[in-house]
Amino acid sequence: MKKAAADSGTQANPPPSDVKIVRTCVDLLEPGDGSAQYYKKDLKNLPAGISSGAMYRDIAKIAWPSFVEFMLAQLASMADMMMVGRLGNQAIAAVGLATQPRMLLATLFMSMNVGTTAMIARCRGAGDRDRARLFLRQALLMAAIFSLVSSVVGYFGAEWMIRFMGTSAARAETVLAGTQYMQVQMIGFATMGITATITAALRAVGDSKTAMRYNIVSNVVNVMFNFLLIEGRLGFPRLEVLGASLATVLGQLAALVMAVYTITRKRRYLHVSIRDDFRPRWEPLREIFNIGIPAMLEQLVMRAGMIIYARIVNSIGDIAQSTHQICINILSMSFMTGQAVAVSSTSLVGQCLGKRRPDMSHNYARRSQTLSLIVAMVIAAFFVFFGKFTVGLYLDSADPHYAVILEEGAKVLLLVALIQPLQSSQFVLAGALRGAGDTKATALITLITILGVRPLVAALTVNQLGLGLLGAWGAMVCDQTVRSTLIMLRYKRGKWMYMAKAHPTVKAAQS
């Protein structure tokens, strides 16, 4: 009886009434058979008892805590960069050199979180809490192993990676500071990996508030220790770039403690205990790998493309590299709304597919896209009118290169404004595709754009045409334009709607 109920999309093993759960319109949906077609009229012709306003509220309910979390995390990152920036452009360059290698190493476990989110979201939609908890345990096991392996590789290979990123243009002092920064990051790598997996699982069931809370604490701890350790205040040693890295790790440790405490509480929908079975189970691991491995290939390709692109930028010199790092930091801030709404899109699309309702997945995805686009236009206008002011926040007016970095950075932000509308749609629709498990397509699109379009155009504009930093950012505009167009075309084909049906995963726990 349990198996039949799960296959039809009904509540196979609903949680007890005292378990905390985020409820949305998905809970009101009648289960489907996975074959529902979608047309443009479906955006208005909704099921009985469900309104467009209620769906927008569902999106906002999940998105706003993620937005606050992302925004505060980025503000903390901005504070990092601003505090490090007071040490000079060489310190900014050192932190920048460590960024791409660190993100590359994180790919191994972060990409598997895409599979974790998709599978737990489908279980939530089908009402199979036991299986959702099983996926969480397997995901935590993978995160612990993968992050520990990455940390060992990163720690002992830090200097080589920094030298590789720096090219001949990097000074010896910059390489040394970047190496120290990265080695400290690697010491705390496992804390980030496990916390990220818990966060992905919580978002899958719509619980983005919890992740927001512990990440706020993490950011506060980070900024507080930045203040104490970078310049050595209140009796703490002056550690400069090393202090900034240590502050980040301490913040991540605080988040880990709170995240683990959260999932060990019995009233939580996703609950684990030390008495649970954490042994590897091939069936759920295979389901996560089916989605996570293409996502990992996508991330590896992305990081390889970013490293090639960063080396081209770094070859221009320390001043251009410092300007680039400041603008990348600001660009990341503009991602926040799109990424937050993409969290909603991934969760709600996955939950609807868990109920075999691809028509409602489409409805949620398109409303998420509309909401994100409106905010993107506001952000674009801000960069046009206040770009120079924003870049100036990162600089010390006494820096001899102040005027050059300010002018060049303001010009780059005009290009950032140009890509905002496309970028917002790309985030949301890619999130919908990942929620459906369509990660192979996004991996191929990333291969074409970030490993093909961006570095090739950057090499042409920087090395051949001599356009410097503006040429490099023009390459990014080309990349984003092509990538956004391909993502939208892939979404419109509608093949993603049947991924869950082709690879059935929502089953009742074995009795």
Secondary structure as GFF3:
##gff-version 3
##sequence-region A 1 511
A	DSSP	alpha_helix	2	7	.	.	.	ID=ss1
A	DSSP	three_ten_helix	25	28	.	.	.	ID=ss2
A	DSSP	three_ten_helix	40	43	.	.	.	ID=ss3
A	DSSP	alpha_helix	52	85	.	.	.	ID=ss4
A	DSSP	alpha_helix	89	110	.	.	.	ID=ss5
A	DSSP	alpha_helix	112	126	.	.	.	ID=ss6
A	DSSP	alpha_helix	129	156	.	.	.	ID=ss7
A	DSSP	alpha_helix	158	166	.	.	.	ID=ss8
A	DSSP	alpha_helix	172	187	.	.	.	ID=ss9
A	DSSP	alpha_helix	189	204	.	.	.	ID=ss10
A	DSSP	alpha_helix	208	229	.	.	.	ID=ss11
A	DSSP	alpha_helix	241	263	.	.	.	ID=ss12
A	DSSP	alpha_helix	282	314	.	.	.	ID=ss13
A	DSSP	alpha_helix	318	354	.	.	.	ID=ss14
A	DSSP	alpha_helix	358	392	.	.	.	ID=ss15
A	DSSP	alpha_helix	402	435	.	.	.	ID=ss16
A	DSSP	alpha_helix	439	448	.	.	.	ID=ss17
A	DSSP	pi_helix	449	453	.	.	.	ID=ss18
A	DSSP	alpha_helix	454	458	.	.	.	ID=ss19
A	DSSP	pi_helix	459	464	.	.	.	ID=ss20
A	DSSP	alpha_helix	468	493	.	.	.	ID=ss21
A	DSSP	three_ten_helix	495	498	.	.	.	ID=ss22
A	DSSP	alpha_helix	499	502	.	.	.	ID=ss23
###
